[in-house]
Amino acid sequence: MEELLIYAVLFLLLLGHTLLAGKMYRAVHANSHLSIKEKNDWKLKALIFPAYYWFQYQKEVKQS
């Protein structure tokens, strides 16, 4: 039973990671002010640490 709980928590973490990465990916792709290289850099960052880089991206967008 404990193992099932661990798997459920890991699944929820993975699901959250995937949803946030997808949200950031769509936001970066829709931003017409970024160059192709900048878009690719942000998209790669979204796949690695989406929660951290989402806030970094939002700060950069607000400054522009």
Helices and strands as residue ranges (DSSP letters): H 2-30, H 36-48, H 50-63
